[in-house]
Amino acid sequence: AFMLRFFFSCLTDADWLATESFMQPGKTLQRPLWPEDIIDRMLTALEKHLARKFADAESNHVNAARESVRRDCEAAADHLSGRFFSLTVPTGGGKTLSSLLFALRHARENGLRRVIFVIPFTSIIKQNADEFRKAFAELSLELGREIVLEHHSKFDPAKETEANRLPAENWDTPLIVTTNVRFFESLFANRPRDCRKLHRTARSVLIFDEVQALPNHLLAPILRALTCLVKDLGTSAVLCTATQPALEKRGDFHVGIPPEDITPIIRDEAALFEILDRVDCHDLKAIDDEALVWHILQHASGGCLLILNTTKAARTLHEKLSGQTVKPPLTVLHLSARMCPAHVVKVLKEAKTLRKAGSPVIVVATQIVEAGVDISFPVVYRAECGLDSFAQAAGRCNRHGELAPAKGQVFLFQPTDHPIPKALGDLTTAAGITRVQILDNFRESALLSQAAIRSYFEHAIWQAGQKTADWDKPGIVSGGMPCFDPGDRSVDWAKSWSFKTAAEKFRMIDSDTHPILIPWNDAAKELADDIRQRDRLGRPLTRDHYRLAQQFSVQVYDHEWKQMQNRISQHSEGAVAILIHPENDYIRETGLKPLETSDDPRAFCC
């Protein structure tokens, strides 16, 4: 079934391009033609960038470890393609640029055509893409076109031109940065437009950053698709993470990758983890808000990062910490999904500026700040969670070894005033595994050890298999009536395959949310006014309107959406919803106000 979809992709893209060359020859001429030696030239550019970046780097154990990671990536690149590779590097170990270095060297040695960087969170994709653009800035200028194709829902339309919009249609470019959702849903898509890019994944290097974020309930179809890419289409796949999620095949995980098919890139992972051990871990167990605030004020006077499981908990602790009178005064910031992406970026920038200046700052956040965000605190607090999330939180503590020879302090706690909601069943399970299987069996000093991480994932993956019908909840490749039956050897096997059903069922994010545009700053207000004006004149919105709106939108679940109808105006036949009174319903510090919060009568005063 996968190969059939692959051939369909080839045919569809060829037909599309042939039609375009006849009907729109000018558009065809705008498509970039890449030189034969583009991978070689990109590798040279990246090596120069790395040499400049680390020439003046402080000589310490963290930077020495990062150099060791780069050397291992260079050495492992000589392996033949068509394999799985694992790149297991603790947070802050420099795996992003090192993995790209491996990919380009590996592509050059094996004649592969492109690198596809797949990232789970849109919150960090811009950070990585911008880093790549810096590395290839001179080469892009020399070629007269952008090398890095950033392809995801929140790409800034101000950066989008026809020259990079066209390669996004079929991924005809040497470096693509995209999301898990975009990549995997494209693999299982059935619409011609979405399938055009599939054949470009052949003879490529795929880097899956934060691979532990792959959803357990879809591991069977995901791993089967990746195996087809690797075994049948000569692709190399790099499983990149600080917490390798035990995806190899074993007795209680029969859908996994055979261990002999996975080549570790790091030669001595245990030694690397020991070198990059920059924090001490502590378990505060059950604790209420009052005691937690007291603990923070006593142990984190220089500032800290506090990560909660819900926006309500983050909002409550932000309010309580903001009300504290201490010397020197603390700046308390808030980060959550109740804030639009542009607002999140602004607050992160403020937090980094304060940290760099040495000013005491507490950032109260949800999981939005965990993976990939390059910020460091001397102390981090994390509400009960899976061990992988705890490790990600620890990666924001003493990230660059700046406290050496001292260590950062990371506290795990169970917030009694904010228990995990019943709706967050996966989080409840993950926190339970951490509490029962890890905290009860490992010392605090070993909570982030490779043994603890492996034990956690083995239990988490096994439990997921029990709950999700062999890691395939929607029944894509297993179950009573799978969309694709691997064991079907009948004459009419192709007629029984349900491509449309598989495309409908395969959803990386299984929730119904609705975006609401927040006119919270001048740029957002200007966009909202333009949308309203076009609606009055009966003029349609452009693609740029939709893309820019995502920078200023907050996603709300279906039940809240229904209750907010009197607070929003809908435009362009319901395609865009705008918050009518942001002065009342969007709080500068914490974002979109919960419906249960009373209105502020002063908000409407000029």
LINHU-V893841 format. One record per pair of residues at least 12 apart in sequence whose ideal C-beta (glycine too) atoms are under 7 Angstrom apart, sorted by the first residue. I is the first residue (numbers start at 0). J is the second residue. D is the distance in whole Angstrom. If there is no record, write none. Layout:
((I & J & D) (I & J & D))
This chain:
((0 & 483 & 4) (0 & 496 & 5) (1 & 224 & 6) (1 & 227 & 4) (2 & 227 & 7) (2 & 231 & 6) (3 & 493 & 7) (4 & 194 & 7) (4 & 197 & 6) (5 & 197 & 6) (5 & 198 & 6) (7 & 194 & 6) (8 & 194 & 5) (8 & 195 & 6) (8 & 197 & 4) (8 & 198 & 4) (9 & 198 & 5) (11 & 191 & 5) (11 & 194 & 6) (11 & 195 & 6) (12 & 169 & 5) (12 & 195 & 5) (12 & 198 & 7) (15 & 195 & 6) (29 & 161 & 5) (29 & 162 & 6) (29 & 165 & 6) (30 & 165 & 5) (31 & 144 & 5) (31 & 162 & 6) (31 & 166 & 6) (33 & 173 & 6) (37 & 173 & 5) (38 & 103 & 6) (38 & 106 & 5) (38 & 107 & 5) (38 & 173 & 6) (39 & 107 & 6) (40 & 138 & 6) (41 & 103 & 6) (41 & 135 & 6) (41 & 138 & 7) (41 & 146 & 7) (41 & 173 & 6) (42 & 103 & 4) (42 & 104 & 6) (42 & 107 & 6) (44 & 134 & 6) (44 & 135 & 5) (44 & 137 & 6) (44 & 138 & 4) (45 & 99 & 6) (45 & 100 & 6) (45 & 103 & 6) (45 & 134 & 5) (48 & 133 & 7) (48 & 134 & 4) (49 & 69 & 7) (49 & 96 & 6) (49 & 100 & 7) (59 & 400 & 5) (59 & 403 & 6) (60 & 274 & 6) (60 & 400 & 6) (60 & 403 & 7) (61 & 91 & 7) (61 & 275 & 7) (61 & 399 & 6) (61 & 400 & 4) (64 & 92 & 6) (64 & 271 & 6) (64 & 274 & 5) (64 & 275 & 5) (65 & 92 & 6) (65 & 93 & 4) (67 & 271 & 7) (68 & 88 & 6) (68 & 92 & 5) (68 & 93 & 6) (68 & 94 & 7) (68 & 97 & 5) (68 & 265 & 7) (69 & 97 & 5) (69 & 100 & 6) (71 & 264 & 6) (71 & 265 & 5) (71 & 266 & 5) (72 & 97 & 5) (72 & 98 & 7) (72 & 100 & 5) (72 & 101 & 4) (72 & 264 & 6) (73 & 100 & 7) (73 & 104 & 6) (75 & 101 & 6) (75 & 264 & 4) (76 & 101 & 5) (76 & 104 & 3) (76 & 105 & 4) (76 & 108 & 6) (77 & 108 & 6) (78 & 262 & 6) (79 & 109 & 7) (80 & 105 & 7) (80 & 109 & 4) (80 & 111 & 6) (80 & 233 & 6) (80 & 235 & 5) (81 & 229 & 6) (81 & 230 & 7) (81 & 233 & 5) (81 & 234 & 7) (81 & 235 & 7) (82 & 229 & 7) (82 & 235 & 6) (82 & 260 & 6) (82 & 262 & 6) (83 & 229 & 6) (83 & 236 & 5) (83 & 238 & 7) (83 & 256 & 6) (83 & 260 & 5) (83 & 261 & 5) (84 & 235 & 7) (84 & 237 & 5) (84 & 238 & 7) (84 & 262 & 5) (84 & 264 & 5) (85 & 238 & 5) (85 & 243 & 6) (85 & 261 & 5) (85 & 263 & 5) (85 & 264 & 7) (86 & 98 & 6) (86 & 237 & 6) (86 & 239 & 4) (86 & 264 & 5) (86 & 265 & 7) (87 & 240 & 7) (87 & 243 & 5) (87 & 265 & 6) (87 & 268 & 5) (88 & 241 & 6) (88 & 265 & 7) (88 & 271 & 7) (89 & 241 & 5) (89 & 271 & 7) (89 & 272 & 6) (89 & 275 & 4) (90 & 241 & 5) (90 & 390 & 7) (90 & 391 & 7) (90 & 393 & 7) (90 & 394 & 3) (91 & 275 & 7) (91 & 394 & 6) (91 & 398 & 4) (91 & 399 & 7) (92 & 271 & 7) (92 & 275 & 6) (94 & 239 & 6) (95 & 127 & 6) (95 & 130 & 7) (96 & 130 & 7) (98 & 206 & 5) (98 & 237 & 6) (98 & 239 & 5) (99 & 114 & 7) (99 & 131 & 7) (101 & 237 & 7) (101 & 264 & 6) (102 & 114 & 4) (102 & 204 & 4) (102 & 206 & 6) (102 & 237 & 7) (105 & 204 & 6) (105 & 235 & 6) (106 & 204 & 5) (111 & 202 & 5) (111 & 203 & 6) (111 & 204 & 6) (112 & 202 & 5) (112 & 203 & 6) (113 & 172 & 7) (113 & 173 & 5) (113 & 174 & 7) (113 & 175 & 7) (113 & 199 & 7) (113 & 203 & 5) (114 & 173 & 7) (114 & 174 & 5) (114 & 203 & 7) (114 & 204 & 5) (114 & 206 & 7) (115 & 175 & 5) (115 & 177 & 7) (115 & 200 & 7) (115 & 203 & 6) (115 & 205 & 5) (116 & 175 & 7) (116 & 176 & 5) (116 & 206 & 5) (116 & 208 & 7) (117 & 177 & 6) (117 & 179 & 6) (117 & 182 & 5) (117 & 205 & 6) (117 & 206 & 7) (117 & 207 & 5) (117 & 208 & 7) (118 & 176 & 7) (118 & 178 & 6) (118 & 208 & 5) (118 & 209 & 7) (119 & 178 & 7) (119 & 179 & 5) (119 & 209 & 5) (119 & 212 & 4) (120 & 370 & 6) (120 & 371 & 7) (121 & 151 & 6) (121 & 152 & 7) (121 & 153 & 5) (121 & 178 & 6) (122 & 367 & 6) (123 & 370 & 6) (123 & 371 & 3) (123 & 372 & 6) (124 & 151 & 6) (124 & 176 & 6) (124 & 178 & 6) (126 & 371 & 6) (126 & 373 & 7) (127 & 176 & 6) (128 & 147 & 6) (128 & 149 & 4) (128 & 176 & 5) (131 & 147 & 5) (131 & 174 & 7) (131 & 176 & 7) (132 & 147 & 5) (135 & 147 & 6) (144 & 162 & 5) (145 & 162 & 7) (145 & 163 & 5) (146 & 173 & 6) (146 & 174 & 6) (147 & 174 & 5) (147 & 176 & 6) (148 & 163 & 6) (148 & 166 & 5) (148 & 167 & 6) (148 & 172 & 4) (148 & 174 & 7) (148 & 175 & 5) (148 & 176 & 7) (149 & 176 & 5) (150 & 167 & 5) (150 & 175 & 6) (150 & 177 & 5) (150 & 181 & 6) (151 & 177 & 6) (151 & 178 & 5) (151 & 181 & 6) (152 & 549 & 6) (153 & 340 & 6) (153 & 549 & 5) (153 & 550 & 7) (154 & 546 & 6) (155 & 550 & 7) (156 & 543 & 4) (156 & 546 & 4) (156 & 547 & 5) (168 & 195 & 6) (169 & 195 & 4) (169 & 196 & 5) (169 & 199 & 6) (170 & 196 & 4) (170 & 199 & 4) (171 & 199 & 7) (179 & 212 & 7) (179 & 507 & 6) (180 & 507 & 5) (180 & 508 & 6) (183 & 221 & 6) (183 & 507 & 6) (184 & 505 & 6) (184 & 507 & 6) (185 & 197 & 6) (186 & 224 & 5) (187 & 501 & 5) (187 & 502 & 6) (187 & 505 & 4) (188 & 502 & 5) (189 & 498 & 4) (189 & 499 & 5) (189 & 502 & 4) (200 & 228 & 6) (200 & 234 & 6) (201 & 232 & 4) (201 & 233 & 6) (201 & 234 & 6) (202 & 232 & 7) (202 & 233 & 5) (202 & 234 & 7) (203 & 234 & 5) (204 & 235 & 5) (204 & 237 & 7) (205 & 234 & 6) (205 & 236 & 5) (205 & 237 & 7) (206 & 237 & 5) (206 & 239 & 6) (207 & 236 & 7) (207 & 237 & 7) (207 & 238 & 6) (207 & 239 & 6) (208 & 239 & 5) (209 & 240 & 6) (209 & 370 & 5) (209 & 371 & 7) (210 & 238 & 4) (210 & 239 & 6) (210 & 240 & 5) (210 & 244 & 6) (211 & 240 & 5) (211 & 242 & 5) (211 & 244 & 4) (211 & 387 & 5) (214 & 507 & 6) (215 & 459 & 7) (215 & 460 & 6) (215 & 463 & 3) (215 & 467 & 7) (215 & 470 & 6) (216 & 463 & 7) (216 & 467 & 4) (216 & 470 & 7) (216 & 472 & 4) (217 & 505 & 7) (218 & 254 & 6) (218 & 470 & 4) (219 & 254 & 4) (219 & 469 & 6) (219 & 470 & 4) (219 & 471 & 4) (219 & 476 & 6) (219 & 477 & 6) (220 & 471 & 6) (220 & 475 & 4) (220 & 476 & 5) (220 & 505 & 7) (222 & 246 & 7) (222 & 254 & 6) (222 & 255 & 7) (222 & 256 & 6) (223 & 476 & 5) (226 & 256 & 7) (241 & 390 & 6) (241 & 394 & 6) (242 & 387 & 5) (242 & 390 & 5) (242 & 452 & 5) (244 & 456 & 5) (245 & 453 & 6) (245 & 456 & 4) (245 & 457 & 5) (245 & 460 & 6) (247 & 261 & 6) (251 & 461 & 5) (252 & 460 & 6) (252 & 461 & 7) (252 & 464 & 7) (254 & 469 & 7) (254 & 470 & 6) (268 & 449 & 7) (269 & 449 & 7) (272 & 449 & 6) (277 & 397 & 4) (277 & 400 & 6) (277 & 406 & 6) (277 & 407 & 6) (278 & 393 & 5) (278 & 396 & 5) (278 & 397 & 6) (278 & 406 & 5) (278 & 407 & 4) (278 & 408 & 7) (278 & 409 & 5) (279 & 406 & 5) (279 & 408 & 6) (280 & 409 & 5) (280 & 443 & 5) (280 & 446 & 4) (280 & 447 & 6) (281 & 408 & 7) (281 & 410 & 5) (281 & 443 & 6) (282 & 411 & 5) (282 & 438 & 6) (282 & 443 & 6) (283 & 410 & 5) (283 & 411 & 7) (283 & 412 & 4) (284 & 413 & 6) (285 & 413 & 5) (285 & 415 & 5) (286 & 412 & 5) (286 & 413 & 7) (286 & 414 & 7) (286 & 415 & 7) (287 & 415 & 5) (287 & 416 & 5) (288 & 315 & 7) (288 & 316 & 7) (288 & 319 & 6) (288 & 416 & 5) (291 & 412 & 7) (291 & 414 & 7) (292 & 319 & 6) (292 & 320 & 6) (292 & 323 & 7) (295 & 320 & 7) (295 & 380 & 7) (296 & 323 & 6) (296 & 325 & 6) (298 & 378 & 6) (298 & 408 & 7) (299 & 378 & 4) (300 & 359 & 7) (301 & 359 & 6) (301 & 377 & 6) (302 & 359 & 5) (302 & 360 & 5) (302 & 361 & 6) (302 & 376 & 6) (302 & 377 & 7) (303 & 361 & 6) (303 & 376 & 5) (303 & 378 & 4) (303 & 379 & 6) (303 & 380 & 6) (304 & 362 & 5) (304 & 364 & 7) (304 & 368 & 7) (304 & 376 & 4) (304 & 379 & 5) (304 & 395 & 5) (305 & 361 & 6) (305 & 363 & 5) (305 & 380 & 5) (306 & 364 & 5) (306 & 365 & 7) (306 & 366 & 7) (306 & 368 & 7) (306 & 369 & 7) (306 & 380 & 7) (306 & 381 & 5) (306 & 382 & 6) (306 & 392 & 5) (307 & 365 & 6) (307 & 382 & 5) (307 & 417 & 7) (308 & 382 & 5) (308 & 384 & 7) (308 & 419 & 6) (308 & 426 & 6) (309 & 417 & 6) (309 & 420 & 7) (310 & 335 & 5) (310 & 336 & 7) (310 & 337 & 5) (310 & 365 & 6) (312 & 414 & 6) (312 & 417 & 4) (313 & 333 & 6) (313 & 335 & 5) (313 & 363 & 5) (313 & 364 & 6) (313 & 365 & 5) (314 & 589 & 5) (316 & 363 & 5) (317 & 331 & 6) (317 & 333 & 4) (317 & 363 & 4) (317 & 588 & 7) (317 & 589 & 6) (320 & 361 & 6) (320 & 363 & 6) (327 & 359 & 6) (329 & 359 & 5) (329 & 360 & 7) (329 & 361 & 6) (330 & 353 & 6) (330 & 358 & 7) (330 & 359 & 7) (330 & 360 & 5) (331 & 361 & 5) (331 & 363 & 7) (332 & 346 & 5) (332 & 349 & 7) (332 & 350 & 6) (332 & 360 & 6) (332 & 362 & 5) (333 & 363 & 5) (333 & 588 & 5) (333 & 589 & 5) (334 & 346 & 6) (334 & 362 & 6) (334 & 364 & 4) (334 & 367 & 6) (334 & 368 & 5) (335 & 364 & 6) (335 & 365 & 4) (335 & 367 & 6) (335 & 590 & 6) (336 & 365 & 6) (336 & 367 & 6) (336 & 554 & 7) (337 & 553 & 6) (337 & 589 & 6) (337 & 590 & 4) (337 & 591 & 5) (338 & 590 & 4) (339 & 517 & 5) (339 & 519 & 6) (339 & 550 & 7) (339 & 551 & 5) (339 & 552 & 6) (339 & 553 & 5) (340 & 550 & 5) (341 & 550 & 5) (341 & 551 & 6) (342 & 519 & 6) (342 & 590 & 7) (343 & 367 & 7) (347 & 372 & 7) (347 & 374 & 7) (350 & 362 & 5) (350 & 374 & 6) (351 & 374 & 6) (354 & 374 & 7) (354 & 375 & 7) (366 & 388 & 7) (368 & 395 & 7) (369 & 388 & 6) (369 & 391 & 4) (369 & 392 & 6) (370 & 391 & 5) (372 & 395 & 7) (374 & 395 & 6) (375 & 395 & 6) (375 & 396 & 7) (375 & 397 & 6) (375 & 398 & 4) (375 & 399 & 6) (375 & 401 & 7) (376 & 395 & 6) (376 & 396 & 6) (377 & 397 & 7) (377 & 402 & 6) (377 & 407 & 6) (378 & 396 & 7) (378 & 407 & 7) (378 & 408 & 5) (379 & 392 & 5) (379 & 393 & 6) (379 & 395 & 6) (379 & 396 & 4) (379 & 409 & 5) (380 & 410 & 5) (380 & 412 & 6) (381 & 409 & 7) (381 & 411 & 6) (382 & 412 & 6) (382 & 414 & 5) (383 & 411 & 7) (383 & 413 & 5) (383 & 430 & 4) (383 & 434 & 7) (384 & 426 & 7) (384 & 429 & 6) (384 & 430 & 6) (384 & 433 & 7) (385 & 429 & 3) (385 & 430 & 7) (385 & 432 & 7) (385 & 433 & 6) (385 & 455 & 7) (385 & 459 & 7) (386 & 433 & 5) (386 & 437 & 6) (386 & 451 & 7) (386 & 452 & 6) (386 & 455 & 4) (389 & 411 & 6) (389 & 433 & 7) (390 & 447 & 6) (390 & 452 & 7) (392 & 409 & 7) (393 & 409 & 5) (393 & 447 & 6) (396 & 409 & 5) (428 & 462 & 6) (429 & 459 & 6) (432 & 455 & 6) (432 & 458 & 5) (432 & 459 & 6) (433 & 455 & 7) (436 & 454 & 6) (436 & 455 & 7) (436 & 458 & 5) (437 & 451 & 5) (437 & 454 & 7) (437 & 455 & 6) (473 & 504 & 4) (473 & 505 & 6) (475 & 501 & 5) (475 & 504 & 6) (475 & 505 & 6) (482 & 496 & 7) (482 & 497 & 4) (482 & 500 & 5) (482 & 501 & 4) (482 & 504 & 7) (483 & 496 & 5) (483 & 501 & 7) (510 & 556 & 7) (511 & 556 & 7) (511 & 557 & 5) (512 & 554 & 4) (512 & 555 & 6) (512 & 556 & 6) (513 & 554 & 7) (513 & 555 & 6) (513 & 560 & 4) (513 & 576 & 7) (514 & 552 & 4) (514 & 554 & 6) (514 & 576 & 7) (515 & 552 & 6) (515 & 553 & 5) (515 & 555 & 6) (515 & 567 & 6) (515 & 576 & 5) (515 & 578 & 5) (516 & 548 & 5) (516 & 551 & 6) (516 & 552 & 5) (516 & 575 & 6) (516 & 576 & 7) (516 & 577 & 5) (516 & 578 & 7) (517 & 551 & 5) (517 & 552 & 7) (517 & 553 & 6) (517 & 578 & 5) (517 & 581 & 6) (517 & 585 & 5) (517 & 591 & 7) (518 & 577 & 7) (518 & 578 & 7) (518 & 581 & 5) (519 & 551 & 7) (519 & 581 & 6) (519 & 585 & 6) (523 & 551 & 4) (526 & 547 & 6) (526 & 548 & 7) (526 & 551 & 7) (527 & 577 & 5) (530 & 544 & 6) (530 & 570 & 5) (530 & 575 & 6) (530 & 577 & 7) (531 & 570 & 6) (534 & 570 & 4) (534 & 571 & 6) (539 & 571 & 7) (540 & 571 & 5) (540 & 574 & 7) (540 & 575 & 7) (548 & 575 & 6) (553 & 590 & 7) (553 & 591 & 5) (559 & 594 & 7) (562 & 594 & 5) (563 & 594 & 7) (566 & 578 & 7) (566 & 579 & 6) (566 & 580 & 7) (566 & 584 & 6) (567 & 579 & 6) (582 & 602 & 5) (582 & 603 & 7) (583 & 598 & 6) (583 & 599 & 6) (583 & 602 & 4) (583 & 603 & 6))
